[in-house]
């Protein structure tokens, strides 16, 4: 058994659009995901984020599940269009909901960790250009100030933005996420504006919330793996790492955009045109911790032509292709590789020092088996969870300053373009009846948290 530090933070995570439902209730405005999900062919089965898990009406039941599992922390996101339907005007009923949710968490002794942005931009702001519009970062800071003023007396830990790579690159570059645009140059500009919004929001939170406010950003990482250690493969890994990982990581650490990244993307002319004096300083304001989201590595290979556009959809990336994932796979066709996770945490521990790390997302999609008595068996997910918790422990033992683990996800939910066809939850949700059942993986995780050690399930 691997024991964790006594003060290690345990919990689970969700996001607003994936669980809340109630998309037209109490003055909530439409988000880009409401619009995108209604577009033909954008989401499997034509599914949308309504009713999702109906968390808006069932939040007390879901907090009770957190308490039953004995989870000390809960990461959730706040829907900008619920708080500000048009991105600018405050809707008191939206703020009231998150006020009630935080009160319910505190009443159960659960630490609230809100994320201000998990991809659900108000559609009104997208109509004004979305994250390509340089005004949006400032409007995001205004929103952060409103939320911080309302919840800051009870919330210490904040996450500004979740996975800006997905929001910018998949939303504005490949079009597989909202708002569904396909323009590499716009994707890079949107990425820069996400980072600028992070810096401005962090500054707003620190200026107007409680004195011990802690601010973080949650980034998703895919460590590049190669089958050869020759110069060509090392260069392919470097190029992939620059755009996928260091584009967002180095600026928030106060180091600006890496010179090799700037050179790699120079042919787009986007990054240099977007950066203004003072931007990198604002983006690099001090962080209290880095949120690490990890699901799988990427296997990369150099292309014969170093100027060939990559097949992986990262804007401006050339000379690199990504190979198919190797088994065992999750039902997302993602490679299961806990060793790569441990190696990533060790690298981040060195690269980010002295800023500590918290794993803000890690989980797996598998099929569940519901017995006649209601027991939900998910052996594959339990195995994945054990393997990856062992990886976190190994990284800590190797010197990485990892201070917490928030499992993704508390509930089965709306899984973006996959709709309701993929399940990540520790808790099974029957989307027809909204009945919740704790899965075997949830019971296993609760045992780990209670014991603060991980039994060997390998």
Backbone torsions as a table, in degrees:
resi	resn	phi	psi	omega
1	UNK	NA	141.8	-179.9
2	UNK	-107.1	114.0	-179.8
3	UNK	-89.2	141.4	179.6
4	UNK	-99.1	163.3	175.9
5	UNK	-56.2	146.8	-175.1
6	UNK	-60.9	-31.0	-177.8
7	UNK	-96.0	14.5	179.6
8	UNK	-63.3	135.5	-176.6
9	UNK	-89.2	122.5	179.3
10	UNK	-112.4	146.3	177.3
11	UNK	179.4	-165.2	177.9
12	UNK	-141.7	173.7	-171.2
13	UNK	-143.1	155.5	174.4
14	UNK	-148.1	-179.9	170.1
15	UNK	-138.9	155.0	-170.3
16	UNK	-58.4	-55.8	-173.9
17	UNK	-66.1	-26.4	-176.5
18	UNK	-77.5	-21.0	-175.4
19	UNK	-127.9	-25.6	-167.0
20	UNK	-70.0	-41.4	-169.6
21	UNK	64.8	-150.2	175.7
22	UNK	48.9	47.3	-172.8
23	UNK	-74.1	-13.8	178.6
24	UNK	-124.3	29.1	-174.6
25	UNK	-106.7	142.4	172.1
26	UNK	53.2	40.8	171.6
27	UNK	83.0	5.0	179.3
28	UNK	-62.1	136.5	177.0
29	UNK	-91.1	165.9	178.4
30	UNK	-70.4	145.3	175.2
31	UNK	-106.2	170.6	177.6
32	UNK	-63.4	-27.0	178.5
33	UNK	-76.2	-30.3	171.5
34	UNK	-60.8	-45.8	-179.1
35	UNK	-66.9	-46.9	-177.2
36	UNK	-63.7	-42.8	-177.0
37	UNK	-64.5	-26.8	178.5
38	UNK	-80.6	-10.9	-179.8
39	UNK	-74.2	136.9	-175.9
40	UNK	-60.0	126.7	176.1
41	UNK	81.3	0.1	-177.3
42	UNK	-78.5	-32.3	-177.6
43	UNK	-129.2	135.9	178.4
44	UNK	-52.8	132.5	176.1
45	UNK	71.4	5.8	-176.4
46	UNK	67.8	20.2	-178.8
47	UNK	-67.4	152.2	175.8
48	UNK	-130.9	178.1	179.5
49	UNK	-82.0	18.3	177.6
50	UNK	-132.1	121.0	11.4
51	UNK	-92.5	-1.1	-175.0
52	UNK	51.2	-124.8	179.2
53	UNK	-100.9	7.8	-178.2
54	UNK	50.8	35.2	-178.1
55	UNK	-61.7	-27.5	179.8
56	UNK	-56.8	-37.3	179.5
57	UNK	-97.8	-16.5	-173.7
58	UNK	-115.6	21.4	-174.4
59	UNK	-62.1	-33.1	179.2
60	UNK	-64.9	-39.9	176.7
61	UNK	-62.6	-39.8	-178.4
62	UNK	-72.3	-35.9	174.6
63	UNK	-65.7	-37.6	176.7
64	UNK	-62.4	-35.0	176.0
65	UNK	-64.8	-42.5	176.1
66	UNK	-57.9	-43.4	179.7
67	UNK	-66.0	-41.2	178.6
68	UNK	-62.0	-37.7	178.0
69	UNK	-76.2	-11.1	179.5
70	UNK	72.0	31.7	-177.8
71	UNK	-88.3	122.5	-174.8
72	UNK	-76.7	-16.3	-175.8
73	UNK	-139.1	150.8	180.0
74	UNK	-137.9	119.4	174.8
75	UNK	-97.2	123.9	177.7
76	UNK	-135.0	167.9	176.3
77	UNK	-117.7	155.9	179.5
78	UNK	-102.8	132.6	-178.2
79	UNK	-84.6	111.0	178.2
80	UNK	-52.3	-45.1	-178.9
81	UNK	-71.3	-12.3	173.7
82	UNK	-81.8	-35.4	179.7
83	UNK	-82.9	-36.9	179.5
84	UNK	-136.0	93.0	-172.3
85	UNK	-55.6	-33.0	178.4
86	UNK	-107.9	10.2	-179.1
87	UNK	86.6	-7.8	-175.9
88	UNK	-130.7	-39.0	-175.2
89	UNK	-91.3	132.1	-176.9
90	UNK	-79.7	133.8	173.7
91	UNK	-107.3	105.8	-175.1
92	UNK	-56.7	-34.7	-178.2
93	UNK	-66.9	-30.8	175.3
94	UNK	-67.1	-46.3	176.0
95	UNK	-61.1	-37.0	-179.9
96	UNK	-59.7	-38.3	-179.6
97	UNK	-60.6	-48.1	-178.0
98	UNK	-70.5	-28.4	173.1
99	UNK	-61.5	-46.2	179.0
100	UNK	-65.3	-41.2	-179.7
101	UNK	-62.5	-46.5	179.5
102	UNK	-63.2	-41.8	177.2
103	UNK	-59.3	-41.6	-179.4
104	UNK	-65.2	-41.3	177.8
105	UNK	-63.4	-47.7	-178.8
106	UNK	-62.0	-38.8	179.5
107	UNK	-62.4	-27.1	178.2
108	UNK	-96.0	7.2	178.7
109	UNK	73.5	24.6	-177.9
110	UNK	-104.5	129.4	-179.4
111	UNK	-74.9	121.0	176.8
112	UNK	-81.6	133.9	176.2
113	UNK	-128.1	90.1	-178.1
114	UNK	-78.8	144.3	168.3
115	UNK	-106.8	128.1	-175.8
116	UNK	-75.2	-30.6	-177.0
117	UNK	-140.9	113.7	174.1
118	UNK	-125.2	55.9	164.5
119	UNK	84.7	-5.6	-175.6
120	UNK	-97.7	71.0	177.3
121	UNK	-64.4	137.2	172.9
122	UNK	-55.9	133.4	-178.2
123	UNK	-59.3	-31.9	179.5
124	UNK	-60.9	-34.3	178.6
125	UNK	-77.2	-30.9	174.0
126	UNK	-66.1	-37.5	177.1
127	UNK	-61.7	-23.0	177.4
128	UNK	-93.7	11.3	177.6
129	UNK	115.2	-12.0	178.6
130	UNK	62.5	-151.0	-175.7
131	UNK	-69.2	-5.2	173.1
132	UNK	-80.1	-19.3	178.4
133	UNK	-81.8	121.8	-176.3
134	UNK	-66.4	-15.3	177.2
135	UNK	-73.8	-24.2	-175.4
136	UNK	-60.3	-41.9	176.6
137	UNK	-56.3	-39.0	178.1
138	UNK	-68.7	-39.2	176.7
139	UNK	-65.4	-34.1	176.3
140	UNK	-64.3	-39.5	177.3
141	UNK	-64.7	-37.9	176.1
142	UNK	-61.0	-43.0	177.7
143	UNK	-62.8	-43.3	178.4
144	UNK	-59.6	-39.4	179.8
145	UNK	-64.1	-42.8	179.5
146	UNK	-61.8	-47.8	-178.2
147	UNK	-67.8	-41.9	179.3
148	UNK	-61.4	-40.6	178.3
149	UNK	-62.9	-36.0	-176.6
150	UNK	-80.2	-39.4	-172.4
151	UNK	-109.1	-9.5	-170.9
152	UNK	-63.7	-18.6	178.2
153	UNK	-72.5	-20.0	-179.0
154	UNK	-116.8	-11.1	-177.9
155	UNK	-110.5	126.2	176.0
156	UNK	-100.3	-44.4	-173.9
157	UNK	-98.5	126.4	-179.3
158	UNK	-124.8	144.6	168.1
159	UNK	-114.7	127.4	-177.2
160	UNK	-74.1	-60.5	-173.6
161	UNK	-133.5	139.3	175.3
162	UNK	-99.5	127.5	172.7
163	UNK	43.9	65.4	177.4
164	UNK	-58.5	-24.9	176.7
165	UNK	-58.8	-49.4	-178.0
166	UNK	-65.7	-45.0	-177.9
167	UNK	-61.5	-44.0	-176.5
168	UNK	-83.2	-51.9	-171.4
169	UNK	-77.8	-39.5	178.3
170	UNK	-81.8	-27.8	-179.4
171	UNK	-83.9	-35.8	-176.0
172	UNK	-111.2	-12.7	-176.9
173	UNK	-104.7	-59.0	-178.3
174	UNK	-93.1	-20.1	178.3
175	UNK	77.9	8.4	-179.2
176	UNK	-84.3	-10.2	173.2
177	UNK	-123.1	164.4	177.0
178	UNK	-61.8	141.9	6.6
179	UNK	-87.3	8.8	173.3
180	UNK	82.5	28.9	-179.8
181	UNK	-94.8	156.9	-177.5
182	UNK	-132.5	83.0	-177.6
183	UNK	-151.1	109.0	-175.3
184	UNK	-59.8	-39.8	-178.1
185	UNK	-66.0	-45.0	177.4
186	UNK	-62.3	-35.5	179.8
187	UNK	-62.0	-42.4	179.0
188	UNK	-66.1	-42.8	177.9
189	UNK	-62.6	-43.8	178.0
190	UNK	-60.9	-39.0	177.8
191	UNK	-61.0	-44.3	178.3
192	UNK	-62.7	-40.9	-178.6
193	UNK	-70.3	-31.9	171.7
194	UNK	-59.6	-46.0	-179.5
195	UNK	-65.0	-39.6	177.3
196	UNK	-63.9	-41.0	176.5
197	UNK	-60.7	-39.4	176.0
198	UNK	-57.9	-49.3	-178.0
199	UNK	-62.6	-42.7	179.6
200	UNK	-67.0	-40.4	179.2
201	UNK	-67.5	-40.6	178.2
202	UNK	-60.7	-41.6	178.4
203	UNK	-63.5	-42.3	179.0
204	UNK	-63.3	-43.1	-179.5
205	UNK	-64.1	-43.5	-178.4
206	UNK	-66.4	-32.2	-176.0
207	UNK	-77.6	-25.4	-169.4
208	UNK	-127.5	-1.0	177.5
209	UNK	-99.8	-164.4	-175.9
210	UNK	-67.7	158.5	-175.5
211	UNK	-61.8	-29.2	-177.7
212	UNK	-96.8	21.7	179.0
213	UNK	-55.2	136.7	175.5
214	UNK	-120.6	134.5	-174.1
215	UNK	-123.5	136.8	179.6
216	UNK	-138.7	173.1	170.7
217	UNK	-133.0	145.6	-178.9
218	UNK	-106.5	117.6	-177.3
219	UNK	-114.8	143.6	176.7
220	UNK	-99.3	133.9	-173.8
221	UNK	-119.0	142.0	172.7
222	UNK	-131.9	99.3	179.4
223	UNK	-65.3	130.9	179.5
224	UNK	-78.3	130.6	176.9
225	UNK	-112.5	143.9	177.8
226	UNK	-128.7	157.9	177.9
227	UNK	-93.5	-1.0	-179.3
228	UNK	-144.7	152.9	180.0
229	UNK	-109.0	24.8	178.2
230	UNK	-79.8	172.5	-173.5
231	UNK	-60.9	-38.1	-178.0
232	UNK	-65.7	-42.3	-179.9
233	UNK	-71.2	-36.9	176.3
234	UNK	-62.8	-38.6	178.5
235	UNK	-67.2	-39.2	176.7
236	UNK	-61.5	-43.6	178.8
237	UNK	-63.9	-40.4	178.7
238	UNK	-61.7	-45.9	-179.0
239	UNK	-62.5	-44.5	179.3
240	UNK	-62.8	-46.1	-179.1
241	UNK	-61.0	-37.8	-178.6
242	UNK	-61.4	-47.5	-175.8
243	UNK	-80.9	-42.6	-175.3
244	UNK	-76.2	-42.2	-171.3
245	UNK	-106.5	-52.7	-170.9
246	UNK	-82.7	-15.1	174.9
247	UNK	-53.9	-40.7	-176.7
248	UNK	-99.7	-32.0	-174.3
249	UNK	-72.3	-51.7	-174.1
250	UNK	-62.7	-41.6	178.2
251	UNK	-61.5	-40.0	-178.8
252	UNK	-72.5	-17.9	175.1
253	UNK	-85.3	2.2	177.7
254	UNK	85.8	14.7	-176.5
255	UNK	-102.8	0.3	-176.9
256	UNK	71.2	-179.7	178.5
257	UNK	-73.4	134.4	-178.1
258	UNK	-60.0	139.4	179.6
259	UNK	-57.4	-37.0	-179.1
260	UNK	-68.4	-34.5	175.7
261	UNK	-64.0	-45.4	179.2
262	UNK	-58.0	-41.5	179.6
263	UNK	-67.6	-40.5	-179.3
264	UNK	-62.9	-35.4	-175.3
265	UNK	-100.1	5.0	-174.7
266	UNK	-59.6	-30.3	-177.2
267	UNK	-67.0	-20.5	176.8
268	UNK	-79.8	-30.7	-177.4
269	UNK	69.6	11.3	-172.5
270	UNK	-85.0	-47.6	-174.7
271	UNK	-65.0	-45.5	-178.8
272	UNK	-65.5	-32.3	178.6
273	UNK	-74.2	-24.7	-176.2
274	UNK	-85.6	-32.4	-175.0
275	UNK	-74.6	129.6	174.6
276	UNK	-116.8	164.1	179.0
277	UNK	-54.6	130.1	177.5
278	UNK	92.1	-13.6	-177.5
279	UNK	-61.0	-50.3	-175.2
280	UNK	-66.8	-30.9	175.2
281	UNK	-67.0	-41.4	178.5
282	UNK	-65.4	-44.2	179.8
283	UNK	-61.8	-34.8	-173.9
284	UNK	-91.8	19.4	175.0
285	UNK	-55.9	148.5	-172.7
286	UNK	-56.0	139.2	176.6
287	UNK	-107.2	151.2	176.4
288	UNK	-90.4	-28.6	173.3
289	UNK	-164.6	163.5	177.5
290	UNK	-109.2	129.4	173.4
291	UNK	-84.8	127.9	-177.1
292	UNK	-109.6	116.7	172.8
293	UNK	-105.2	124.1	-179.1
294	UNK	-138.7	134.4	174.2
295	UNK	-128.7	-39.9	-174.3
296	UNK	-162.7	156.2	171.3
297	UNK	-82.9	175.8	172.5
298	UNK	-123.8	133.9	178.8
299	UNK	-95.1	117.3	-172.3
300	UNK	-113.6	155.1	-179.5
301	UNK	-145.8	142.1	177.5
302	UNK	-72.0	146.8	175.0
303	UNK	-89.2	154.2	179.5
304	UNK	-57.6	-36.1	178.5
305	UNK	-102.9	115.7	-178.2
306	UNK	-63.7	-13.1	178.4
307	UNK	-99.7	3.4	180.0
308	UNK	-70.1	134.6	178.7
309	UNK	-66.9	138.8	-177.4
310	UNK	-69.0	154.8	176.9
311	UNK	-87.9	0.7	-172.3
312	UNK	-94.4	-5.1	174.7
313	UNK	85.6	1.4	176.6
314	UNK	-74.0	128.2	-172.5
315	UNK	-63.1	129.8	175.3
316	UNK	80.0	-6.2	-177.5
317	UNK	-74.1	129.3	-179.0
318	UNK	-131.8	154.4	174.9
319	UNK	78.6	10.9	-177.0
320	UNK	-137.7	133.9	168.9
321	UNK	-119.7	155.0	177.3
322	UNK	-107.2	127.9	-179.4
323	UNK	-80.9	159.8	174.6
324	UNK	-58.7	146.3	178.5
325	UNK	-65.6	152.8	179.5
326	UNK	-108.2	145.2	-176.7
327	UNK	-68.2	162.8	1.9
328	UNK	-74.0	147.2	-177.6
329	UNK	-113.8	155.1	167.7
330	UNK	-84.2	177.1	178.4
331	UNK	-73.1	-4.0	169.2
332	UNK	-86.8	1.3	-173.7
333	UNK	63.1	33.3	176.3
334	UNK	-99.7	139.5	-178.3
335	UNK	-72.0	135.5	176.0
336	UNK	-91.6	114.8	-176.5
337	UNK	-146.9	83.3	179.8
338	UNK	-66.5	-26.8	177.8
339	UNK	-64.0	-42.2	176.6
340	UNK	-62.3	-33.1	177.8
341	UNK	-65.1	-48.3	179.0
342	UNK	-60.6	-43.4	179.3
343	UNK	-63.1	-39.7	177.7
344	UNK	-60.6	-46.8	-179.0
345	UNK	-63.9	-37.0	176.9
346	UNK	-65.2	-43.2	178.0
347	UNK	-64.3	-44.8	179.3
348	UNK	-63.6	-37.9	178.9
349	UNK	-57.2	-38.5	177.7
350	UNK	-77.9	-44.5	-173.5
351	UNK	-69.1	-33.0	-174.4
352	UNK	-95.8	-12.0	-176.3
353	UNK	-52.5	137.3	10.1
354	UNK	-92.8	12.9	-179.6
355	UNK	-75.0	124.6	-179.5
356	UNK	-76.2	170.8	-177.1
357	UNK	-118.7	146.7	166.3
358	UNK	-131.8	129.9	175.1
359	UNK	-74.1	109.9	-174.9
360	UNK	-95.9	-16.2	171.7
361	UNK	-151.2	132.5	167.8
362	UNK	-163.9	127.0	-178.0
363	UNK	-175.7	-172.7	-172.2
364	UNK	-150.8	148.0	176.1
365	UNK	-102.6	122.8	175.8
366	UNK	-143.9	164.2	174.4
367	UNK	-75.0	144.1	177.5
368	UNK	-106.5	153.3	173.2
369	UNK	-116.9	119.0	180.0
370	UNK	-101.3	115.0	179.9
371	UNK	-72.7	167.5	179.3
372	UNK	-61.0	-29.6	180.0
373	UNK	-86.3	3.7	177.0
374	UNK	93.9	-5.1	178.3
375	UNK	-68.5	135.4	179.9
376	UNK	-106.4	110.8	-179.0
377	UNK	-94.5	126.0	178.3
378	UNK	-142.2	68.7	-175.5
379	UNK	-57.9	-41.3	-178.1
380	UNK	-62.8	-41.7	-179.6
381	UNK	-68.3	-39.5	177.9
382	UNK	-61.7	-42.7	178.3
383	UNK	-63.2	-45.8	178.4
384	UNK	-57.8	-45.5	-177.7
385	UNK	-62.5	-45.9	179.5
386	UNK	-61.6	-45.7	-179.1
387	UNK	-60.3	-42.0	-175.8
388	UNK	-79.4	-27.5	172.0
389	UNK	-69.2	-36.9	173.3
390	UNK	-60.7	-37.7	179.3
391	UNK	-64.8	-41.1	177.9
392	UNK	-62.3	-43.9	179.8
393	UNK	-63.0	-40.7	179.3
394	UNK	-62.1	-38.7	179.0
395	UNK	-66.3	-41.1	177.6
396	UNK	-62.7	-44.1	178.6
397	UNK	-62.1	-28.6	178.8
398	UNK	-83.9	-0.7	175.1
399	UNK	111.0	-2.4	179.7
400	UNK	-72.6	136.1	-179.0
401	UNK	-87.3	75.0	179.3
402	UNK	-101.2	123.1	-170.4
403	UNK	-113.9	2.2	179.0
404	UNK	-173.0	166.5	-179.6
405	UNK	-144.8	120.3	178.6
406	UNK	-116.0	107.8	-174.0
407	UNK	-70.7	137.7	171.9
408	UNK	-103.1	122.8	4.5
409	UNK	-132.1	159.3	175.7
410	UNK	-58.3	-47.5	-173.6
411	UNK	-120.3	147.1	161.2
412	UNK	-57.1	144.2	-172.4
413	UNK	-154.2	-172.0	173.6
414	UNK	-74.1	112.3	-173.8
415	UNK	-99.1	60.7	173.7
416	UNK	51.4	-127.2	-174.2
417	UNK	-68.2	-10.4	175.9
418	UNK	-90.4	-0.9	178.6
419	UNK	57.7	-131.7	-177.7
420	UNK	-102.3	22.9	-176.2
421	UNK	-93.8	-3.5	178.2
422	UNK	-126.2	136.7	-176.9
423	UNK	-120.1	123.2	177.7
424	UNK	-112.1	-4.5	-165.6
425	UNK	-72.7	149.8	163.8
426	UNK	-77.6	-18.3	177.9
427	UNK	-119.7	127.9	178.7
428	UNK	-78.4	135.8	176.2
429	UNK	-118.3	123.1	170.8
430	UNK	-83.9	108.1	-172.0
431	UNK	-72.3	-13.2	175.2
432	UNK	-81.0	-37.2	-175.7
433	UNK	-111.1	-13.4	-174.6
434	UNK	66.4	17.3	176.4
435	UNK	-71.6	135.8	177.2
436	UNK	-102.9	139.2	173.8
437	UNK	-138.6	127.0	176.8
438	UNK	-70.0	128.7	-179.5
439	UNK	-80.9	168.2	175.0
440	UNK	-57.4	-37.5	178.7
441	UNK	-63.6	-37.1	176.7
442	UNK	-64.8	-41.1	177.5
443	UNK	-64.1	-42.2	178.1
444	UNK	-60.8	-45.8	-179.1
445	UNK	-63.0	-40.0	178.0
446	UNK	-61.2	-37.9	177.8
447	UNK	-65.3	-41.0	178.4
448	UNK	-62.5	-46.5	-178.6
449	UNK	-62.1	-43.1	-178.6
450	UNK	-64.9	-38.6	-177.8
451	UNK	-89.4	-17.9	-174.5
452	UNK	56.5	32.8	177.2
453	UNK	-149.2	155.3	-175.2
454	UNK	-111.6	113.3	175.3
455	UNK	-62.7	151.2	179.6
456	UNK	-78.5	109.6	178.3
457	UNK	-109.8	15.2	-176.6
458	UNK	-78.6	NA	NA
